[in-house]
Amino acid sequence: MKAHRPELADVFRTHEKEFLARWRSVLSGPQLRALQAIRDCRTAALGGHLQKCDRCGHRVILYNSCRNRHCPKCQATARARWLEQREAELLPVPYFHVVFTLPKQIGYLALQNARTIYNLLFRAAAQTLLETAADPRLLGASIGFLAVLHTWGQNLHLHPHLHCVVPGGGISPDGSRWIGCRKDSFFLPYLLLSQRFRQKFLQQLQQAFRHGALRFTGEQESLACPAAFEALCENAAKIQWVVHIKPPFGGPHRVLKYLARYTHRVAISNHRLRALENHRVSFQWKDYAHHGQRKIMTLDAVEFMRRFLLHVLPSGLVRIRHFGFLANRFRTPNLQLCRDLLAVRHTPAPAVSHNPADTKVQDRSSCPICKIGQLITIEVIHPERTLVPDTS
């Protein structure tokens, strides 16, 4: 018989008191709500329904989900719905994966200025891709793409970066033809993207500082001094910022498979947890400094919770955004133009299969015992606690 593998909720329920005793004074509202939501997800605390099979009489209690976007249990339904909408937008062209990463000393600023830093990251990366692709010496086209914000590394330290999924081509300036990437091309020169991304981000960061949009307290308090902040920016301007362009995925089928893994991911999923014992949490991680070797890391439970909650986003901050011809306002007519220029009919890609350990959604209508009957709600179980869900 397999030993029970812990879940994130187990860590939160077991060590909540000692964590709050140490860190409650500095937690933001969204962080506290995420902690409470994950702790209570699919328990009596949130209420649920008593259901009975209309054939065999089997009864089962189904507790409600918290619907918090940082909960590893609640992403499967949102992911499936989002992917279904994206199927209609895929084009029959190669797709590229471009990653924009903030250097450590700049990403560190997000600890106290998350909303500003992450918005600047989206803006600088989008401007870099759109303007570089429009350069007639390079692609000379208007492109579209989606960008997904991740703020973590495998060890749960702060590591802000954007995953961008970009169709390999775009619309010509006069709108008369589709300009595709050459088959031997890596989309756009990564060194040029790196330089432009660094320049744009630092310019906008300095502007935010001058307008008083950044705050610094505690360990970062010295950066409130203009000279210290300017020195930080000057040092960051001297290093190469990481922009990574992977070879093209291929067509729409592989793109959907990729999106299923990345779009609704949280800082750590339950299947990576290995043990919770003696006030310590062990989890699996990939050491990319050693060719992605899989290792086990063990942290004090309070430290593990602190690292996880670093990645709770400010309320209302959108972490999946669309740009260029995929921007929300004109997406439908732009996609139709792209298909017309490519001379193709739209045929949605088949639904992708997901990792059962991470994304499996329980069928709540079929009886798990007789496999024939349907579960009918016969009683509503009221919640023991009131919780405001974070569905932003």
C-alpha positions in Angstrom: 0.0 0.0 0.0 1.4 3.4 -1.1 2.1 5.9 1.6 0.0 9.1 1.5 1.9 11.8 -0.4 1.3 15.2 1.2 -0.4 18.1 -0.6 0.1 21.8 -0.3 -3.1 22.1 1.8 -1.6 19.6 4.3 1.4 21.8 4.7 -0.8 24.9 5.2 -3.1 23.2 7.7 -0.3 21.7 9.7 2.0 24.7 10.0 -0.4 27.7 9.6 -0.1 28.9 13.2 3.7 28.9 13.4 3.9 30.6 9.9 1.4 33.3 10.9 3.2 33.9 14.2 6.3 34.8 12.2 5.1 36.4 9.0 1.5 37.6 9.6 2.5 41.3 9.9 4.0 41.4 6.4 1.4 39.3 4.5 -0.6 41.1 1.9 -4.4 40.6 1.7 -4.1 38.3 -1.4 -1.4 36.2 0.3 -3.5 35.7 3.4 -6.6 34.9 1.3 -4.6 32.4 -0.8 -3.3 30.7 2.4 -6.8 30.3 3.7 -8.3 29.2 0.4 -5.7 26.5 -0.2 -6.0 25.3 3.4 -9.8 25.0 3.1 -10.2 23.8 -0.5 -12.5 20.8 -0.8 -13.2 20.5 2.9 -16.2 21.1 5.1 -15.0 24.6 5.7 -16.3 25.7 2.3 -19.4 23.5 2.3 -20.6 21.2 -0.4 -23.3 18.8 -1.5 -24.5 15.4 -0.3 -25.3 13.4 -3.4 -27.0 10.0 -3.9 -26.8 7.6 -6.8 -30.2 7.2 -8.5 -29.5 3.5 -9.1 -27.5 1.9 -6.3 -28.2 4.4 -3.5 -24.5 5.1 -2.9 -24.0 8.4 -1.1 -21.0 10.8 -1.4 -20.1 14.2 -0.1 -18.5 16.6 -2.6 -16.9 19.6 -0.9 -16.6 22.9 -2.8 -13.4 24.2 -4.4 -11.9 27.4 -3.3 -11.4 28.7 -6.9 -8.3 30.6 -5.9 -6.0 31.0 -8.9 -3.0 29.9 -6.8 -4.5 26.7 -5.6 -3.0 23.6 -7.3 -6.3 21.7 -7.0 -8.4 24.4 -8.8 -6.6 25.0 -12.0 -7.7 22.0 -14.1 -11.2 23.3 -14.9 -10.0 26.8 -15.6 -7.2 25.4 -17.8 -9.6 23.2 -19.8 -12.0 26.1 -20.4 -9.2 28.5 -21.5 -7.6 25.9 -23.8 -10.9 25.3 -25.5 -11.1 29.0 -26.3 -7.6 29.0 -27.6 -8.2 26.2 -30.1 -10.2 28.6 -32.3 -7.2 31.0 -32.5 -4.5 28.6 -33.7 -3.0 29.1 -37.1 -1.4 26.4 -39.3 2.2 27.8 -38.9 5.2 26.9 -36.7 5.1 28.5 -33.3 8.0 29.8 -31.3 8.6 29.8 -27.6 10.4 33.0 -26.4 11.3 33.5 -22.7 12.1 36.9 -21.3 13.8 36.8 -17.8 14.6 39.6 -15.4 18.1 39.5 -13.8 18.1 38.7 -10.1 18.9 42.2 -8.9 15.9 43.6 -10.9 13.5 40.8 -10.2 14.2 41.3 -6.5 12.4 44.6 -6.7 9.1 42.7 -7.2 9.2 41.7 -3.5 7.8 45.1 -2.7 6.6 46.4 -6.1 5.1 43.3 -7.7 2.3 45.1 -9.7 4.6 47.7 -11.1 7.5 45.3 -12.0 5.3 42.7 -13.6 3.4 45.2 -15.6 6.7 46.7 -16.8 7.9 43.2 -17.7 4.9 42.6 -19.9 5.2 46.0 -21.5 8.9 45.9 -22.2 8.8 42.3 -23.6 5.8 43.1 -25.8 7.3 46.3 -27.2 10.5 44.4 -27.9 8.9 41.7 -29.9 6.4 43.9 -31.8 9.0 46.5 -32.8 11.8 44.1 -33.6 9.5 41.9 -35.8 8.2 45.0 -37.6 11.7 46.0 -38.6 11.9 45.5 -42.4 15.5 44.3 -42.1 14.3 41.4 -40.1 10.7 40.0 -40.4 9.0 43.2 -41.5 5.6 42.1 -40.3 2.9 42.7 -37.6 3.0 39.7 -35.3 0.7 38.4 -32.5 1.5 36.4 -29.4 0.4 35.5 -25.9 2.6 35.9 -22.8 2.3 34.0 -19.6 3.9 35.3 -16.4 5.8 32.9 -14.1 7.5 34.3 -11.0 9.2 31.2 -9.6 12.1 29.0 -10.2 12.2 25.3 -9.4 13.4 26.0 -5.9 10.6 28.5 -5.3 12.9 31.5 -5.2 11.6 34.6 -6.9 12.5 34.4 -10.6 10.2 36.6 -12.7 10.0 35.6 -16.4 7.6 35.6 -19.3 6.8 32.6 -21.5 5.7 33.9 -24.9 4.1 31.7 -27.6 4.5 33.4 -31.0 3.2 32.3 -34.4 6.1 32.2 -36.9 5.2 35.1 -39.1 2.9 38.0 -39.3 0.8 40.4 -41.5 2.6 42.6 -44.0 2.4 46.4 -43.4 -0.2 46.9 -46.2 -2.2 43.9 -45.0 -2.0 42.1 -48.3 0.1 39.0 -47.5 1.4 36.8 -44.7 5.1 37.0 -44.1 6.4 33.8 -42.7 9.7 33.0 -41.0 12.3 31.1 -43.0 12.4 27.4 -42.1 16.0 27.7 -40.9 15.3 30.9 -38.9 15.1 31.2 -35.1 12.4 33.8 -35.5 14.4 36.9 -34.4 18.0 37.5 -33.3 18.1 36.7 -29.5 21.0 39.1 -28.8 19.1 42.0 -30.4 16.0 41.1 -28.4 18.0 40.9 -25.2 19.6 44.4 -25.8 16.3 46.0 -26.7 14.4 44.3 -23.8 17.0 45.5 -21.3 17.0 49.0 -22.7 13.2 49.3 -22.7 12.7 47.8 -19.2 15.3 50.0 -17.6 14.1 53.2 -19.2 10.5 52.5 -18.0 11.8 51.4 -14.5 13.7 54.7 -14.1 10.6 56.6 -15.3 8.5 54.8 -12.7 11.0 55.7 -10.0 10.9 59.4 -11.0 7.1 59.4 -10.8 7.1 57.8 -7.3 5.6 54.5 -8.5 8.1 52.4 -6.5 8.4 52.0 -2.8 11.3 50.6 -0.8 11.3 49.6 2.9 13.3 47.3 5.1 16.2 45.7 3.4 15.5 47.7 0.2 15.2 51.0 1.9 18.5 52.3 0.6 17.2 52.1 -2.9 14.8 55.0 -2.2 17.9 57.2 -2.6 18.1 58.3 -6.2 21.9 57.7 -6.4 21.6 54.1 -5.1 18.7 53.4 -7.5 20.6 54.8 -10.4 23.6 52.7 -9.5 21.4 49.6 -9.5 20.2 50.4 -13.0 23.7 51.2 -14.3 24.9 47.8 -13.1 22.0 46.0 -14.6 22.6 47.7 -17.9 26.1 46.2 -18.0 25.0 42.6 -18.0 23.3 40.5 -20.7 19.6 39.9 -19.9 18.4 36.4 -20.8 16.1 36.1 -23.7 15.8 32.5 -24.8 14.3 31.4 -28.1 13.5 27.7 -28.5 13.2 26.0 -31.9 9.6 26.1 -33.3 7.1 23.7 -31.8 5.5 22.7 -35.1 1.8 23.1 -35.7 -1.3 23.7 -33.5 -1.4 20.3 -31.9 1.9 20.7 -30.2 1.1 24.3 -29.2 -2.0 23.2 -27.3 0.1 20.5 -25.5 2.5 23.2 -24.5 -0.1 25.6 -23.3 -1.7 22.8 -21.2 1.5 22.6 -19.2 2.2 26.3 -18.7 -0.7 28.6 -18.7 -2.4 27.8 -15.4 0.6 26.5 -13.5 1.2 27.5 -9.9 4.5 27.8 -8.1 4.5 24.2 -7.1 2.0 21.4 -7.9 1.0 18.7 -5.5 2.7 15.9 -7.5 6.1 17.4 -6.7 5.7 17.1 -3.0 7.4 14.1 -1.4 7.2 14.3 2.4 5.9 16.4 5.3 7.5 15.4 8.6 9.4 16.8 11.5 8.4 20.4 10.5 10.1 20.0 7.1 8.8 19.7 3.6 10.6 17.7 0.9 9.9 18.3 -2.8 11.3 17.4 -6.2 13.0 20.0 -8.4 15.0 20.2 -11.6 18.5 21.6 -11.3 18.9 23.4 -14.6 22.5 24.3 -13.7 23.2 20.5 -14.0 21.3 19.7 -17.2 17.9 19.5 -15.5 18.9 16.7 -13.1 16.0 15.8 -10.8 16.8 16.3 -7.1 15.0 16.5 -3.7 15.1 19.7 -1.7 14.0 19.8 1.9 13.0 23.0 3.6 11.7 24.1 7.0 7.9 24.1 6.6 7.6 27.8 7.5 10.2 28.7 4.9 8.5 26.5 2.3 5.2 28.4 2.9 7.0 31.8 2.8 8.6 30.9 -0.6 5.3 29.7 -2.0 3.4 32.8 -1.0 6.0 35.0 -2.6 4.3 34.0 -5.9 0.8 35.1 -5.0 0.0 37.9 -7.4 -1.7 41.2 -6.5 -5.5 41.1 -6.9 -6.6 41.9 -10.5 -3.1 41.4 -12.1 -3.7 39.6 -15.3 -1.0 36.9 -15.9 -2.0 35.7 -19.4 -2.0 38.6 -21.9 -2.4 38.8 -25.7 -0.6 41.3 -28.0 -0.3 42.3 -31.6 -2.9 40.8 -33.9 -4.0 38.6 -31.0 -4.8 41.5 -28.8 -8.3 41.2 -27.4 -10.0 44.1 -29.1 -9.4 43.1 -32.7 -8.5 39.4 -32.3 -11.4 37.9 -34.3 -11.1 40.0 -37.5 -7.3 39.8 -37.4 -7.4 36.0 -37.2 -9.8 35.8 -40.1 -7.4 38.0 -42.1 -4.5 35.7 -41.2 -6.5 32.7 -42.4 -7.4 34.4 -45.6 -3.8 35.4 -46.2 -2.7 31.8 -45.5 -5.5 30.5 -47.7 -6.7 28.0 -45.1 -10.0 27.0 -43.6 -10.3 26.9 -39.8 -10.3 23.4 -38.4 -10.0 23.3 -34.6 -7.2 21.1 -33.2 -8.3 18.1 -31.2 -8.4 18.4 -27.5 -5.1 17.6 -25.8 -4.7 15.1 -23.0 -3.3 16.4 -19.7 -1.2 15.0 -17.0 -3.6 13.0 -14.8 -1.6 13.7 -11.7 -1.8 17.4 -12.2 -5.0 18.2 -14.2 -7.5 15.4 -13.7 -11.0 16.6 -13.1 -13.4 14.3 -11.2 -16.6 13.5 -13.1 -19.2 14.5 -10.5 -22.2 13.1 -12.3 -21.4 9.4 -12.6 -21.6 7.0 -9.6 -18.1 5.8 -8.7 -19.6 2.5 -7.4 -22.1 1.1 -9.9 -20.7 3.2 -12.9 -24.2 3.4 -14.3 -26.3 5.6 -12.1 -26.1 9.4 -11.8 -25.3 11.3 -8.6 -28.2 13.5 -7.6 -27.9 16.3 -5.0 -30.1 15.6 -2.0 -28.7 18.0 0.5 -26.7 21.2 0.6 -23.9 21.4 3.2 -23.4 24.9 4.4 -19.8 26.2 4.9 -18.3 26.2 8.3 -16.3 29.4 7.3 -16.8 32.2 5.0 -14.2 32.7 2.3 -14.0 35.2 -0.5 -12.7 33.4 -3.6 -9.9 35.0 -5.7 -11.0 34.4 -9.3 -9.0 37.3 -10.8 
